[in-house]
């Protein structure tokens, strides 16, 4: 195990699912030597909750890392260990775990990269070879749902910030996006401004509780459904063997320790 310690933080609207509570209980029970505390941002407004969580982290803990979790994600012990072991502030100041987003066009890993020749970021899994690496760094952004952020990131942003929501905001931006800017997109605009290195740990997988469970099995099934068509088009990819993130209670085989 790494010598890194983390404070776990999450946001919610005043309620959490039984699944999230069960997984948090397992982390607290079996990784108490790594977890130095818990902070929570609770209320009806997502951006306000995230800022509350960060303020509690900075003001009430001396932990170096905040592990920010959305309360619709299930993180098992193996995933947690892999993420914590990947933390190295000299290399990356933000390290995300893998979780999956159901978009209109596809299921995507919640991470974006710059691609040569384009003036806008693209999903990381647009490059199938890239996601076979154990750690992918120099990302434009990751989703806010499962990421470890070093204290210095928040402190640096706060130096130049004003108002009650220095880190996370959502708003309409006419130019250059002409779209709604979400709280995590705004955060990573600030992160990129200060040239922090953002990385993705491919072995730190999760289950996303949407209308159905989105985990590595579902994601790889989606990729394989498209593999035949890609082969016909001359793009034959070997897809990564992602760590399973099945529920320990669904497997019925006890806890992965």
C-alpha positions as CSV (number, residue, x, y, z in Angstrom):
1,X,0.0,0.0,0.0
2,X,1.0,3.6,-0.6
3,X,1.9,6.0,2.2
4,X,-0.6,8.5,0.9
5,X,-3.6,9.4,3.0
6,X,-6.8,10.8,1.7
7,X,-9.8,12.6,3.0
8,X,-13.0,11.3,1.3
9,X,-15.5,13.9,0.3
10,X,-18.8,13.6,-1.4
11,X,-21.8,15.7,-2.4
12,X,-25.5,14.8,-2.2
13,X,-28.9,16.4,-2.0
14,X,-29.6,15.2,1.5
15,X,-29.9,11.5,0.7
16,X,-27.6,8.7,-0.5
17,X,-28.3,5.3,-1.9
18,X,-27.9,2.1,0.2
19,X,-25.3,0.9,-2.3
20,X,-23.1,4.0,-1.8
21,X,-23.5,3.7,2.0
22,X,-22.5,0.0,1.9
23,X,-19.4,0.7,-0.2
24,X,-18.4,3.7,2.0
25,X,-18.8,1.5,5.1
26,X,-16.4,-1.1,3.6
27,X,-13.8,1.5,2.8
28,X,-14.0,3.0,6.3
29,X,-13.8,-0.4,7.9
30,X,-11.0,-1.9,5.8
31,X,-8.9,1.1,4.8
32,X,-9.0,3.2,8.0
33,X,-5.2,3.5,7.9
34,X,-5.4,5.3,4.6
35,X,-8.6,7.4,5.1
36,X,-7.8,10.4,7.3
37,X,-11.4,11.9,7.4
38,X,-14.6,12.6,5.6
39,X,-16.2,15.9,4.4
40,X,-19.6,16.3,2.8
41,X,-21.3,19.0,0.8
42,X,-25.1,18.5,1.0
43,X,-27.9,20.6,-0.5
44,X,-29.9,21.3,-3.7
45,X,-27.2,23.0,-5.7
46,X,-24.4,21.0,-7.2
47,X,-21.8,23.7,-7.6
48,X,-22.4,25.1,-4.1
49,X,-22.1,21.6,-2.7
50,X,-18.7,21.0,-4.3
51,X,-17.4,24.4,-3.0
52,X,-18.7,23.5,0.5
53,X,-16.9,20.2,0.4
54,X,-13.6,21.8,-0.7
55,X,-13.8,24.5,2.0
56,X,-14.3,21.8,4.7
57,X,-11.3,19.9,3.3
58,X,-9.0,23.0,3.4
59,X,-10.2,24.4,6.7
60,X,-10.9,21.3,8.8
61,X,-8.2,18.8,7.7
62,X,-4.5,18.7,7.1
63,X,-4.8,15.9,4.5
64,X,-2.8,16.3,1.3
65,X,-5.4,14.7,-1.0
66,X,-9.2,15.0,-1.3
67,X,-10.8,12.0,-2.9
68,X,-14.0,13.5,-4.4
69,X,-16.8,11.0,-5.0
70,X,-20.2,11.5,-6.4
71,X,-22.8,9.6,-4.3
72,X,-24.0,7.6,-7.3
73,X,-20.6,5.8,-7.7
74,X,-19.6,2.5,-6.2
75,X,-15.9,2.1,-5.4
76,X,-14.6,-1.2,-4.3
77,X,-11.4,-1.8,-2.3
78,X,-9.3,-2.9,-5.2
79,X,-10.2,0.3,-7.1
80,X,-9.6,2.5,-4.1
81,X,-6.2,0.8,-3.5
82,X,-5.1,1.3,-7.2
83,X,-6.1,5.0,-7.2
84,X,-4.3,5.7,-3.9
85,X,-1.2,3.9,-5.0
86,X,-1.1,6.0,-8.2
87,X,-1.0,9.3,-6.3
88,X,2.3,11.1,-6.8
89,X,2.1,14.9,-6.5
90,X,5.4,15.3,-8.2
91,X,3.9,13.7,-11.3
92,X,0.2,14.4,-11.3
93,X,-1.8,16.8,-9.1
94,X,-5.1,15.3,-10.0
95,X,-5.7,11.6,-10.5
96,X,-9.1,10.2,-11.6
97,X,-10.6,6.8,-11.5
98,X,-12.5,5.4,-14.4
99,X,-16.3,5.8,-14.6
100,X,-18.6,5.7,-17.5
101,X,-21.1,8.3,-18.9
102,X,-24.2,7.4,-21.0
103,X,-24.1,10.1,-23.7
104,X,-26.4,10.5,-26.7
105,X,-23.9,9.0,-29.1
106,X,-22.2,6.3,-27.0
107,X,-21.0,5.2,-23.5
108,X,-17.7,7.1,-22.7
109,X,-15.1,7.1,-20.1
110,X,-15.4,10.4,-18.3
111,X,-12.1,11.9,-19.4
112,X,-11.0,14.2,-22.3
113,X,-7.8,14.8,-24.2
114,X,-6.4,17.1,-26.8
115,X,-6.0,15.5,-30.2
116,X,-3.6,16.9,-32.8
117,X,-5.3,19.0,-35.4
118,X,-8.4,19.7,-33.4
119,X,-9.2,22.9,-31.5
120,X,-11.5,21.2,-29.1
121,X,-11.1,18.2,-26.7
122,X,-12.3,14.7,-27.4
123,X,-13.2,11.7,-25.3
124,X,-10.2,9.7,-24.2
125,X,-11.7,6.5,-25.6
126,X,-11.6,8.0,-29.1
127,X,-8.0,6.7,-29.0
128,X,-8.4,3.0,-28.2
129,X,-4.6,2.5,-27.9
130,X,-4.3,5.2,-25.3
131,X,-6.6,3.6,-22.8
132,X,-4.5,0.4,-22.8
133,X,-1.9,2.3,-20.7
134,X,-2.0,1.9,-16.9
135,X,-1.8,5.7,-16.4
136,X,-2.9,8.3,-18.9
137,X,-1.7,11.8,-18.2
138,X,-1.9,15.3,-19.6
139,X,-5.6,15.2,-19.8
140,X,-7.8,18.2,-20.5
141,X,-10.4,17.2,-18.0
142,X,-12.0,14.3,-16.1
143,X,-15.5,14.0,-14.7
144,X,-15.8,15.3,-11.1
145,X,-17.3,12.1,-9.8
146,X,-14.2,10.1,-8.9
147,X,-11.0,12.0,-8.6
148,X,-8.2,12.7,-6.1
149,X,-7.1,16.3,-6.0
150,X,-4.0,17.6,-4.2
151,X,-4.5,20.4,-1.7
152,X,-2.1,22.7,-3.6
153,X,-4.6,22.7,-6.6
154,X,-7.3,24.3,-4.5
155,X,-5.0,26.6,-2.7
156,X,-3.5,28.0,-6.0
157,X,-6.9,28.6,-7.5
158,X,-8.1,30.3,-4.3
159,X,-5.2,32.8,-4.6
160,X,-6.8,34.5,-7.6
161,X,-10.5,33.7,-6.9
162,X,-13.2,35.9,-5.6
163,X,-16.8,35.3,-4.4
164,X,-18.4,32.4,-2.6
165,X,-17.7,29.8,-5.3
166,X,-14.0,30.0,-6.2
167,X,-13.6,26.4,-7.5
168,X,-16.8,25.2,-9.1
169,X,-19.4,27.2,-11.0
170,X,-22.0,26.5,-13.7
171,X,-23.2,29.2,-16.1
172,X,-24.0,30.0,-19.7
173,X,-20.9,31.1,-21.8
174,X,-21.6,32.7,-25.1
175,X,-18.0,32.6,-26.4
176,X,-16.2,30.5,-27.3
177,X,-18.4,27.6,-26.3
178,X,-21.9,29.1,-26.7
179,X,-23.2,26.5,-24.3
180,X,-23.9,25.7,-20.6
181,X,-20.6,25.4,-18.7
182,X,-20.9,22.8,-16.0
183,X,-19.2,23.0,-12.6
184,X,-16.5,20.4,-13.5
185,X,-15.8,22.0,-16.9
186,X,-15.3,25.4,-15.1
187,X,-13.0,23.7,-12.6
188,X,-10.8,22.2,-15.3
189,X,-10.6,25.5,-17.1
190,X,-8.9,26.8,-14.0
191,X,-6.8,23.7,-13.6
192,X,-5.5,24.1,-17.2
193,X,-4.8,27.7,-16.6
194,X,-2.2,26.8,-13.9
195,X,-0.9,23.8,-15.9
196,X,-1.6,21.1,-13.3
197,X,-1.1,17.6,-14.6
198,X,-4.4,15.5,-14.8
199,X,-4.1,11.8,-15.0
200,X,-6.4,8.8,-15.3
201,X,-5.7,5.5,-13.5
202,X,-7.2,2.8,-15.7
203,X,-7.2,0.1,-13.0
204,X,-9.3,2.2,-10.6
205,X,-12.7,1.3,-12.1
206,X,-16.2,1.9,-10.7
207,X,-19.9,1.3,-11.1
208,X,-22.0,4.3,-12.0
209,X,-25.6,4.0,-10.7
210,X,-27.6,5.5,-13.5
211,X,-30.9,4.0,-14.8
212,X,-28.8,0.8,-15.1
213,X,-25.4,0.1,-13.7
214,X,-22.5,1.3,-15.9
215,X,-19.3,-0.6,-15.1
216,X,-16.4,-2.1,-17.0
217,X,-18.4,-5.1,-18.2
218,X,-21.1,-2.9,-19.7
219,X,-18.5,-0.6,-21.3
220,X,-16.5,-3.5,-22.8
221,X,-19.7,-5.0,-24.1
222,X,-20.5,-1.8,-25.8
223,X,-17.1,-1.6,-27.4
224,X,-17.3,-5.2,-28.6
225,X,-20.7,-4.6,-30.2
226,X,-18.9,-2.1,-32.4
227,X,-15.8,-4.1,-33.0
228,X,-17.1,-6.0,-36.0
229,X,-18.0,-2.8,-37.8
230,X,-14.7,-1.2,-37.0
231,X,-12.9,-4.2,-38.4
232,X,-14.8,-3.9,-41.7
233,X,-13.7,-0.3,-41.8
234,X,-10.1,-1.3,-41.3
235,X,-9.7,-0.4,-37.7
236,X,-9.1,-3.5,-35.7
237,X,-8.5,-2.6,-32.0
238,X,-7.6,-4.8,-29.1
239,X,-9.7,-3.4,-26.2
240,X,-8.2,-3.2,-22.7
241,X,-8.8,-5.7,-20.0
242,X,-10.2,-3.3,-17.4
243,X,-10.4,-4.4,-13.8
244,X,-13.8,-5.8,-12.9
245,X,-15.9,-3.6,-10.6
246,X,-18.7,-6.0,-9.8
247,X,-20.4,-5.6,-6.4
248,X,-19.0,-7.9,-3.7
249,X,-22.5,-8.6,-2.6
250,X,-23.7,-9.5,-6.1
251,X,-20.8,-12.0,-6.5
252,X,-21.7,-13.7,-3.3
253,X,-18.1,-14.6,-2.7
254,X,-17.3,-12.3,0.2
255,X,-15.3,-9.1,0.2
256,X,-12.3,-8.4,-2.0
257,X,-9.7,-7.5,0.6
